[in-house]
Amino acid sequence: MKTPLLPLTATLAVLGVSLAHAEDTAKSPFALSFTLGATSDYVFRGVSQTQNEPAVQGGLELAHDSGFYVGLWGSNVDWVEAGGYKEDNSLEVDLYGGFRGTFADSFGYDFGIITYYYPGDKISGAVDPDTTEVYAGLSWKTVALKYYHTVSDHFVGWTTDDGGDTRGSYYLDLSASYDLGGGWGVLGHVGHQEVEDNDAASYTDWKLGVSKDLGFGVATLAYTDTDASKSAYTWDGEEVADARVVLSFQKSF
């Protein structure tokens, strides 16, 4: 029997609306994102983590609509073995989680906890470099201020001047970026690392760079420098906190 066209069309339209509604209601509140990247030098808070060598990096993050998130990030490193902390280490793994959101249109907040873990066998008598920090940050448009506070016994293997724990060390990070249009942007940063009761290990760092969205990822060229003590930040014969230019690429998906 031939079915009239109008009723069939109406039926399909209703069915389409129902399916669309079902898809909307079934949409997961979770979002999983990934990053992959490479850099000519892995610089963290102004200090090379790879003894002035390149690094390959990647991570994943699971975020909930409510603002809660957890993530995992990794990179090759070289300072842990070079500094005499652990044997058979060439990797940093960051585990983190927190809560972020926005308010009053242009303002944002972010707070959480992060652990920097370095797999390997700790050398006898050495300080454990694994570090845990809590953090809290506020942002306005493209300007962000973030505070990190060490809650583990030590901050990346440092001790106080008399050999004690460096729990209570902190890092203050002020960063800003500006969109120039056409995929171009500029970025700036100044930060201060205070290592508890260790003046030689404490320093200020700064960075200025330019970025370009290439469509398949973002390339960044940045100049970074610190006022860190040369003797404190020369590891295995390599100066790791002096001025340098770093080229990096990151793809997010």
N, C-alpha and C positions, 0 to 999 in steps of 0.2 A: 504494500500500500504506500503511496506517495505521501510524505509528510509535508504539510504546509510550511513554507519558508519562514514566515514571520514568527510563529510559535517556536520553531527550532532555534532561530536567532536569539529570541528572548531567553530561551532555556539556556543556551550557551553563555549568554551574557551574565545571567544569574549565577551559573556554575563558575564562570571566570571570577566574578566578584567573591564568591565563596572560597575559591581556591586561593585568591590573593589574600583574603582575610586570614585564612588558615596559615599561609606562609608568614604573615606579619605576626600572628599570635604565637607561631612556633619558633620565631627568630630567637637564637640563643643570646642571653645577656653577656656571654663571654666573647672575647676577641683575642685571637692569637696572632702575634706579629713576630717577624724575624728580621735580623740584621746580619749582613756579611760585609767584611771590609778588609782593607789592607792599608798599611802605613809605612812610611820610610823609617820611622822611629816611634816606638810606643812611649809617648811622654805623658806621665801622670803627675799632675800638680807641679809641673815644671821639671820633673826628674825623669830621665830615660830609664825605662824598665827593661830594656833590651840591650843595654851597653852600646847604644848608638847604632843598633842594627834594626832591620825591618821586622814587621810583625803582621801576622794574619789573625783576624779577630771575628767573632761571631756571637750572636746571642738570640734568645727567644724570650718573649714576655706574654703572660696570660693576664688580661685585664677584664674586670667586671664593670658593668654599667654603673654600679654604685660608686666606683672610684678605687676599689681595692685592686691591687696588682701584685704579682710575684714574677720573678724573672731569674734568668741564668745567663751569664756572659763569660766568655773566655778569650784568652790571648796567650801567645807564647811570650815568655819572659826569660831573663838571663841573670838578674841580680841576686836571686836567692842562692844559687850555687856560688856565684862570684863573691858574694858577701860571707860565705861560710856558714849559712843557716841550715840548709838541707842538701842532701845528696840526691841525685837522680831527679832533679826538678827542672822543668822547662816550661811550666804551665801555670797560669793564674786562672782560677775559677771564682767568679763573683756570684754569690747567692743573695738575692734581695727581695724585699716585699714592703709594701706600704699602702698609703691611701693618698690620692690626689683629686683635686677638683677645682672648680672656678667659683667666683662670687663677684658681685657688683660689676658684671660684664667683662672688664679688662683685667681683673685680678685672679691669681691662681695660688694654690697652696700644694705642698707635697711634703709628706713626712713618712719615715719608715726606718728600716734597719738593713744593713748590708754587711756581709762577711766576705773578706778577701782570703781565699783559701789557696794554698800552694802545696800540691801533692808532692810527696817525697819523704825520705827518711831524715828526720832531724839529726843533725850532727851533735854528738855528745858534748854537753857543756854550752851549746849555742842557745840563743833565745829563739822561741817560736815566732816566726814572722807572721803567722796567720792572725788576722785582725778583724775585729767587729766594731762597726760604728753605727750610731743612731744619727738620723739627720732630719732637719726641718728646713723648709724653704718657702719663700714668698716670691711671687712674680707680678709684674705689671707690664702688660703687653709683651715686649721682647727683652725686658730687663729682669734679671733674676738674682736673688740673694739667697744663699744656702749655707747652712751651718752643719758641720759634721763633728761628732764627739765620740772619741774612742772609749768603748766600754770593756774591751778585752784587756788582759794584763799588760800587753805591750802594743805599741803602734809600729807595725811592720819591722819588728826586730830591734827597735831602738830601746835603750835604757836611759835612766836619768844619769846625771853627771856622777853620782855615787853608785851606779849599778842597779838602781831600783826599777820598779815597774813604771811604765809611762801611760798607764790608764789615766784618762782625763785630757790627753792631747786633743787638739781640735784643729779644724780647717775651716776658714771662712772664704767663701767663693762669691764674687760679684761678676756677673757675665751679662753681656748685651749683644744684640745682633740687629742688623738693619737690612731690609730688603731694598735693593737698588733697582729691581725690575729686570725683566729679561732673563730670569734665573740666576742673577748675580746677587751676592750679599756680602756684607762685611761683618766681622765679629770681633769682640774685644773681651778681655778677661783680666782680672787681678785677683789674687788670692793670697792668703797667709796661712802657713802651716806652723803651728806652735806645738813643739814636742815637749811634753811635761818635764820641767826641770832639766832641760838640755838646750842651752842657748846655741851651741854649735850646730845642732841638727835643725833648729828653727830657721825659717826663711820666708821671704815673700816672692811670689812668682807673677809673671804677667804674660799676656799673649795678644797678638793682633794678627788677624787673618782675613782672607777673602775666600768665598765659596762660589761654586758654580753648579747649578742643577743641570746635568747632562741628559736628563730624560730617563736614562737607565741607572742613575745613581748620582750621588753628590761628591764632587771633588773639592778638597779644601787645601789651601796653601797658607801656612801660618808661621809666624816668627814667635819664638818663645824664649824667655830668659828668666833668671832668678838672681837674688843676691845671696845665695847659699854659700856656705863655707866650702872652699875648694878642697880642703883636707878632709872634711866630713863627707863630702859627696864625690870622692874619687875612689872607685871600687875596682879592684883588680887592675889598677893602672889606667882606668878610663874615667875621665871627667864626665859626670852624668847630669849635672845641673847647670851647665854653662849655656850660652846663647846658641840657638840652632834654628834651622828652617825645616819644617816638616810638611811633607806632601801626603795626603791621605785620601782614600776613596771609601764610600759606604753606600750600600744598597739596602733599602728597607722594603719589605713586602709582607 
